[in-house]
């Protein structure tokens, strides 16, 4: 679920005539008193440098005395270049699309900034015309509208007053989280943005970010596991990866009154074993699905650690946890920020099998990485990029695993689909339209598609950048990737694709990044990594042009 909790590290407010000195004093109090060596900038030093930059460049960043900022994330490059990501408030209200990234030179001097929106925020009043109960009713109706034919139970809605800067001129709005249970007892939820003056719906999106994939031991053969010995019993808990563990949800579901407040949660009773040999590779043994989930977590952790130096999903060394056997024939898997956990359903057995898979784990935990970095809004083109980020990096997790029982490929969910699904995979990166609904190329209507289908444009770009266009067979799978302009694209490999996309996500993208912005972000990333005149830089531009993003 998209339950994003802002990690407040270095909070500050702007004051009159630019920024008052008291703001800098308050900020400095949160930082280590140790001096930051100019040639070895630390995270704390980067925050301090960024604070100074905000003081000097408040006007150009359109930060006013009514606005406050909170640090969300910090990236320090090997050469000392620093990137500090902020969220923004306006008169203490959260600003949707108010996030921005400040880029600093190795010596701490201001270089540039990326902003989710360039619109100046100036509201005559923050008193809504539409009441909170009315906004809650409108959001509840919006949830019912996308679940026609379902009898929704235990429906609750919680409005929060915000400033919406994502959709045109900044305006006062209600952001309402509405949740319920369907007829099977499984959770459904939606975030609805409502104009607080008129009551018109501005935007809405599902809070459960979905994807399906493959893994072990149901899917990936026999895999190594790190476990914890407690007395004479082994626990499926990995002390080498932040104590990540896997528990049994006992086919129960969460009961959440709000998207961030759950009255009760399905259990996550950690799996135990007497001889440290887990599962049988069949669904009749509940531990088999647990092995898949734990293995997926392990490989995803290692992928981010070894490829990008990221220490866990939140880059803080702390592990998440998995819940398997969730709900009743639940055809889904999701990452939930509020519990910092992965949850897997067993599938209905007809269209989908158990959703414990390697690229499921990679996909869903990447939603967690996205929420801690660019926080791409889960609707419109940014929502497509959010889903594509999980497809792209989740696919690279599968390739990274190098598992002979599940060779790397550019198919999404091929291990999980069953005969009733009617296709060999959920999505196809080489030619997304093979699923019947996804977009191969960008058009002005792409943002109106469901985010799992608008993601096709970026998935296609990623395939072309890694492998190139035309017909080929890779790991026994046949691909034939076309281009919108009829030009041939030469791939630069998966390793470079991953490095470029991850840097674009963590350094340049913001909550409102669209496809044009993604082209700019990835070109900036390629320039940083390989140079403006490099073949890699040229390939990024060519691959975007091949999917009609120019």
C-alpha positions in Angstrom: 0.0 0.0 0.0 1.2 3.5 -0.7 1.4 4.6 2.9 4.3 6.9 2.7 5.8 7.9 6.1 8.1 10.9 5.7 11.4 10.3 7.4 12.0 13.6 9.1 15.7 14.2 9.3 16.7 17.9 9.5 13.4 19.8 9.8 13.4 23.5 9.2 11.0 26.5 8.4 11.6 29.6 6.3 11.0 33.0 7.8 10.5 36.6 6.9 12.4 38.4 4.1 14.0 35.3 2.8 14.7 33.1 5.8 15.2 34.0 9.5 18.4 33.0 11.2 16.4 31.1 13.8 15.5 28.5 11.2 19.2 27.8 10.5 19.8 27.7 14.2 17.1 25.1 14.8 18.3 23.1 11.8 21.9 23.2 13.1 20.7 21.8 16.4 19.7 18.6 14.8 23.1 18.0 13.2 26.2 16.5 14.6 28.5 19.2 16.0 31.5 17.5 14.3 32.9 19.6 11.5 32.5 18.2 8.0 35.7 17.7 6.1 35.4 19.4 2.8 36.9 16.4 0.9 34.8 13.9 2.8 31.2 15.2 3.0 28.9 13.2 5.3 25.1 12.9 5.3 24.9 15.5 8.1 27.2 17.8 6.3 25.1 17.5 3.1 22.0 18.5 5.1 23.9 21.5 6.6 25.1 22.5 3.1 21.7 22.2 1.7 20.2 24.3 4.5 22.7 27.0 3.6 21.7 26.8 0.0 18.1 27.1 0.9 18.8 30.3 2.8 20.6 31.8 -0.2 18.3 30.5 -2.9 14.9 30.7 -1.3 13.6 33.2 -3.8 14.6 31.2 -6.9 13.1 28.0 -5.4 9.9 30.0 -4.7 10.1 29.2 -1.0 8.1 31.8 1.0 7.7 32.6 4.7 4.5 30.4 4.7 6.5 27.3 3.8 8.4 24.7 5.7 10.7 21.9 4.5 11.7 18.4 5.8 14.6 16.3 4.6 13.4 13.0 3.1 16.6 11.5 1.6 20.3 12.2 1.1 22.6 10.9 -1.6 26.4 11.6 -1.5 28.3 10.6 -4.6 31.8 9.2 -4.5 33.2 12.4 -5.8 31.5 14.3 -2.9 28.6 15.7 -5.0 25.6 15.9 -2.7 21.8 15.6 -3.4 19.3 16.4 -0.6 15.6 15.7 -1.2 13.0 17.7 0.6 9.2 17.6 1.2 7.4 20.9 1.7 4.5 22.2 3.8 2.5 25.4 3.2 1.1 27.0 6.4 1.7 23.6 8.0 -0.3 21.7 5.4 1.4 19.0 3.3 2.1 20.0 -0.3 1.4 17.3 -2.9 4.0 17.9 -5.5 6.0 20.2 -3.3 9.0 18.0 -3.1 12.3 19.1 -4.6 16.0 18.0 -4.7 18.9 20.3 -4.0 22.1 19.4 -5.8 25.4 20.6 -4.3 29.0 20.5 -5.6 31.6 18.5 -3.7 32.6 21.7 -1.8 29.0 22.1 -0.6 28.2 25.0 -3.0 24.7 25.1 -4.6 24.6 23.7 -8.1 21.0 23.2 -9.1 17.6 21.9 -8.1 14.9 19.6 -9.4 11.3 20.5 -8.4 8.2 18.5 -8.7 6.3 21.7 -9.5 7.5 25.2 -10.4 4.2 26.9 -9.4 4.4 29.5 -6.6 2.1 28.6 -3.7 -0.1 31.5 -2.6 -3.5 30.7 -1.3 -6.0 33.4 -0.1 -7.2 31.0 2.6 -6.7 27.5 3.9 -10.3 27.2 5.2 -12.2 24.7 3.0 -15.7 25.2 1.6 -16.2 21.4 1.5 -16.4 19.9 4.9 -14.3 16.9 6.0 -17.3 14.6 6.3 -18.4 15.6 2.8 -15.0 14.8 1.4 -15.1 11.5 3.2 -18.5 10.7 1.5 -17.1 11.6 -1.9 -14.1 9.4 -1.5 -16.2 6.5 -0.2 -18.4 6.8 -3.4 -15.2 6.8 -5.5 -14.1 3.5 -3.9 -17.5 2.0 -4.5 -17.4 3.2 -8.1 -14.3 1.2 -8.9 -15.6 -1.9 -7.1 -19.0 -2.2 -8.8 -20.8 -5.3 -7.9 -18.9 -5.8 -4.7 -20.5 -5.4 -1.3 -17.9 -3.4 0.6 -17.7 -3.9 4.4 -16.2 -2.0 7.2 -15.6 1.0 5.0 -13.9 4.0 6.6 -12.5 7.2 5.2 -10.1 9.8 6.7 -9.7 13.2 5.0 -6.6 15.3 5.4 -6.4 18.9 4.3 -3.5 19.5 1.9 -2.3 21.8 -0.8 -2.4 20.2 -4.2 0.4 21.4 -6.5 0.5 18.3 -8.6 -2.4 19.2 -10.8 -2.0 22.7 -12.2 -2.2 25.8 -10.1 -1.8 25.0 -6.4 -5.2 24.7 -4.7 -6.6 23.7 -1.3 -7.7 20.0 -1.4 -8.7 17.0 0.7 -6.5 13.9 0.4 -8.8 11.2 1.6 -7.7 7.6 2.4 -10.6 5.3 2.1 -10.4 1.5 2.9 -12.8 -1.4 3.1 -13.0 -5.2 2.7 -14.5 -7.0 -0.2 -16.9 -9.9 -0.1 -13.9 -12.3 0.5 -12.6 -10.2 3.3 -9.6 -8.9 1.4 -8.6 -5.2 1.6 -9.5 -2.6 -1.0 -8.3 1.0 -0.6 -8.0 4.2 -2.6 -6.6 7.7 -2.2 -8.9 10.4 -3.5 -7.9 14.0 -4.1 -10.9 16.4 -3.9 -11.0 20.1 -4.5 -11.7 21.6 -1.1 -13.6 24.6 -2.7 -15.8 22.8 -5.2 -15.9 19.2 -4.2 -14.7 18.1 -7.7 -12.5 15.0 -7.8 -9.0 16.0 -8.9 -7.4 12.6 -9.0 -7.6 9.1 -7.4 -5.5 6.0 -7.3 -5.4 2.6 -5.6 -3.3 2.4 -2.5 -2.4 -1.3 -3.0 0.5 -1.3 -5.5 0.1 -4.7 -7.2 2.4 -7.0 -9.2 2.9 -10.7 -9.6 6.0 -12.8 -10.3 8.0 -16.0 -9.6 10.4 -17.5 -7.1 11.3 -20.5 -5.0 10.8 -23.1 -3.5 7.6 -23.4 -5.4 9.4 -21.7 -8.3 13.1 -21.5 -7.8 14.4 -24.9 -6.8 16.5 -25.4 -3.7 17.9 -22.1 -2.5 20.3 -21.1 0.4 18.7 -19.4 3.5 20.3 -17.7 6.5 18.3 -18.4 9.6 18.4 -17.8 13.4 18.8 -20.6 16.0 16.6 -20.0 19.0 17.1 -22.7 21.6 16.8 -25.9 19.6 14.5 -24.4 17.0 15.4 -22.5 13.8 13.5 -19.3 12.9 13.1 -18.1 9.3 14.9 -14.8 10.2 18.0 -13.6 8.6 20.4 -11.8 11.0 22.7 -10.9 8.1 20.1 -8.8 6.4 18.6 -6.7 9.1 16.7 -9.5 10.7 14.3 -9.8 7.8 11.9 -12.6 8.5 8.9 -14.5 7.1 5.7 -15.2 8.9 2.4 -17.0 8.3 -0.7 -14.8 7.9 -2.9 -17.8 8.6 -5.2 -16.7 5.7 -6.4 -13.7 7.6 -6.5 -10.1 6.4 -5.8 -6.7 7.9 -8.6 -4.5 9.4 -7.5 -0.9 8.7 -9.7 2.1 9.6 -7.3 4.4 7.7 -4.6 3.6 5.3 -2.1 4.4 8.0 -4.0 3.1 11.1 -4.9 -0.6 11.3 -7.1 -1.8 14.2 -5.9 -5.3 13.6 -3.4 -7.0 11.3 -3.2 -10.5 9.9 -0.6 -12.3 12.0 3.0 -12.7 10.9 3.9 -15.7 13.0 7.5 -16.4 12.2 8.1 -19.8 10.6 10.1 -22.3 12.6 11.8 -25.6 11.8 13.6 -28.3 13.7 16.3 -29.3 11.2 16.8 -26.1 9.2 15.5 -27.7 6.0 12.4 -25.8 4.9 9.5 -26.7 2.7 9.0 -29.4 0.2 8.5 -27.4 -3.0 4.7 -28.1 -3.0 1.9 -25.9 -1.9 0.6 -28.5 0.5 3.5 -27.5 2.8 2.9 -24.0 4.0 6.6 -23.5 4.5 7.3 -23.8 0.8 5.7 -20.4 0.1 7.7 -19.0 3.0 10.9 -20.1 1.4 10.0 -18.3 -1.8 9.3 -15.1 0.1 12.4 -15.2 2.2 14.6 -16.0 -0.8 13.1 -13.1 -2.7 13.8 -10.7 0.2 17.4 -12.0 0.4 18.1 -11.6 -3.3 16.5 -8.2 -3.4 18.5 -7.0 -0.4 21.7 -8.3 -2.0 20.9 -6.7 -5.4 20.4 -3.2 -3.9 23.5 -3.6 -1.6 25.9 -4.9 -4.2 24.7 -3.0 -7.3 24.0 0.4 -5.7 25.4 0.3 -2.2 21.9 0.6 -0.7 21.7 -0.9 2.8 18.1 -2.2 2.9 14.9 -0.8 1.5 15.1 2.5 3.5 19.0 2.5 3.3 19.2 2.3 7.1 20.2 -1.4 7.5 16.9 -2.4 8.9 15.1 -5.4 7.5 11.5 -5.7 6.5 9.3 -8.8 6.9 7.1 -11.0 4.8 3.6 -12.4 5.4 2.6 -15.4 3.3 -0.8 -17.1 3.0 -2.7 -13.8 3.3 -6.4 -13.5 2.8 -8.8 -15.9 1.0 -7.6 -16.9 -2.5 -6.0 -13.4 -2.6 -4.8 -12.7 -6.2 -2.3 -10.1 -5.2 1.0 -9.2 -3.4 1.8 -5.8 -2.1 4.3 -3.7 -0.2 2.9 -1.7 2.7 5.0 1.2 4.1 2.9 1.4 7.3 4.2 -2.0 8.4 7.3 -2.0 6.3 6.4 -5.4 5.1 5.7 -7.5 2.0 2.4 -9.5 1.8 1.6 -12.4 -0.5 -1.7 -14.0 -1.3 -2.1 -17.6 -2.4 -3.9 -16.8 -5.7 -7.2 -18.4 -6.7 -5.5 -21.4 -8.3 -7.2 -20.9 -11.6 -5.7 -17.7 -13.0 -2.8 -17.2 -10.5 -0.9 -19.5 -8.2 0.8 -18.4 -5.0 2.2 -14.9 -5.6 5.5 -15.6 -3.8 8.0 -15.0 -6.6 11.4 -13.6 -7.1 10.4 -10.8 -9.4 7.3 -10.2 -7.2 9.6 -9.6 -4.3 11.9 -7.4 -6.3 9.0 -5.5 -7.8 7.1 -4.9 -4.5 10.1 -4.0 -2.4 11.2 -1.6 -5.1 7.9 0.2 -4.3 9.4 0.7 -0.9 12.6 2.1 -2.3 10.5 4.5 -4.5 8.5 5.7 -1.5 11.8 6.5 0.3 13.2 8.4 -2.7 11.3 9.9 -5.6 7.9 9.0 -4.1 6.3 9.0 -7.6 2.6 9.7 -7.3 0.6 6.6 -8.1 -1.5 8.0 -10.9 -1.1 9.4 -14.4 2.3 9.2 -16.0 4.1 9.3 -12.7 2.1 6.3 -11.6 3.2 4.5 -14.8 6.8 5.3 -14.0 6.3 4.1 -10.4 5.1 0.7 -11.7 7.7 0.6 -14.4 10.4 1.3 -11.8 9.3 -1.8 -9.9 9.1 -3.9 -13.1 12.5 -2.7 -14.3 14.4 -3.2 -11.1 12.4 -6.3 -10.1 13.4 -7.8 -13.5 17.0 -6.9 -12.8 16.7 -8.7 -9.4 15.7 -11.8 -11.2 18.7 -11.5 -13.6 21.0 -10.8 -10.6 19.9 -14.0 -8.9 21.2 -16.1 -11.8 19.0 -19.0 -10.7 19.0 -21.9 -13.1 15.4 -22.9 -12.1 14.2 -19.4 -13.0 16.5 -17.9 -15.6 16.4 -14.1 -16.1 13.9 -12.8 -18.6 11.9 -9.8 -19.6 8.5 -11.4 -18.9 6.6 -10.3 -15.8 4.8 -13.0 -13.8 5.4 -16.0 -16.1 5.9 -18.4 -13.2 2.7 -17.4 -11.4 0.1 -17.4 -14.2 -2.1 -20.4 -14.5 -4.0 -21.8 -17.5 -7.1 -19.7 -16.6 -5.2 -16.5 -17.1 -5.0 -17.0 -20.9 -1.4 -15.7 -21.5 2.1 -16.8 -20.7 2.9 -13.8 -18.5 1.3 -10.7 -17.0 3.4 -8.2 -18.9 6.0 -8.2 -21.7 8.8 -5.7 -21.6 10.1 -6.1 -25.2 6.6 -5.4 -26.6 4.2 -4.4 -23.8 1.1 -4.4 -26.1 1.3 -8.2 -26.3 -0.8 -8.3 -23.1 -3.6 -6.6 -25.1 -3.7 -3.4 -23.1 -0.3 -2.0 -22.3 1.2 0.9 -24.3 4.3 0.3 -26.5 4.8 4.0 -27.1 4.0 7.3 -25.5 1.0 9.4 -26.6 -0.9 12.2 -24.9 -3.5 9.7 -23.7 -1.0 7.3 -21.9 -1.5 9.0 -18.6 -5.2 8.1 -18.6 -4.4 4.3 -18.6 -4.2 2.2 -15.5 -0.7 2.6 -14.1 0.1 -1.1 -14.8 -0.5 -0.4 -18.5 0.9 3.1 -18.9 4.1 1.5 -17.4 4.6 -0.2 -20.8 6.3 2.9 -22.3 9.1 2.8 -19.7 9.3 -1.0 -19.6 9.8 -0.9 -23.4 12.4 1.8 -23.1 14.3 -0.3 -20.5 14.3 -3.4 -22.7 15.5 -1.4 -25.7 18.2 0.3 -23.6 19.5 -3.0 -22.2 19.1 -5.3 -25.2 18.3 -3.2 -28.3 15.6 -3.6 -31.0 14.7 -6.4 -33.3 14.4 -10.2 -33.0 16.6 -12.2 -30.7 16.6 -15.1 -28.3 17.9 -14.6 -24.8 18.0 -17.4 -22.2 15.7 -19.5 -24.4 13.0 -16.8 -24.7 12.3 -15.2 -28.1 11.9 -11.4 -28.2 11.1 -9.0 -31.1 11.1 -5.4 -29.9 9.9 -2.7 -32.4 10.5 1.0 -32.4 8.0 3.8 -33.0 10.4 5.7 -35.4 11.6 2.6 -37.3 15.2 3.2 -36.2 17.5 0.5 -34.8 18.5 0.8 -31.1 21.7 -0.8 -29.9 21.5 -2.0 -26.2 24.1 -1.2 -23.6 23.4 -4.1 -21.2 21.4 -4.7 -18.1 24.1 -3.4 -15.7 24.2 0.0 -17.2 20.4 0.2 -17.5 20.2 -0.5 -13.7 22.8 2.1 -12.8 21.2 4.8 -15.0 17.6 4.1 -13.8 18.6 3.9 -10.1 20.5 7.2 -10.2 17.6 8.9 -12.0 15.2 7.6 -9.4 17.2 8.6 -6.4 18.7 11.8 -7.6 16.6 13.5 -10.2 13.0 12.2 -10.2 10.3 13.8 -8.1 6.7 12.9 -7.2 5.4 14.5 -10.4 7.9 13.3 -12.9 6.2 12.4 -16.2 7.7 10.7 -19.2 9.3 13.8 -20.6 10.8 14.3 -17.1 12.0 10.7 -17.0 13.9 11.2 -20.3 15.6 14.3 -18.8 16.3 12.4 -15.5 17.9 9.4 -17.2 19.9 11.6 -19.5 21.2 13.5 -16.5 22.0 10.2 -14.8 23.8 8.8 -17.9 25.8 12.1 -18.2 26.8 11.8 -14.5 27.9 8.2 -14.9 29.4 8.0 -18.3 29.7 11.5 -19.8 27.6 13.7 -22.0 29.3 12.5 -25.2 29.3 8.8 -24.2 27.6 6.0 -26.2 25.5 5.3 -23.0 24.2 8.9 -23.1 23.4 8.6 -26.8 21.7 5.2 -26.2 19.4 6.6 -23.6 18.2 9.3 -25.9 17.8 6.8 -28.8 15.8 4.4 -26.6 13.4 7.1 -25.4 12.9 8.4 -29.0 12.2 4.8 -30.0 9.2 4.8 -27.6 8.1 8.3 -28.8 9.4 10.2 -25.8 11.3 13.1 -27.4 
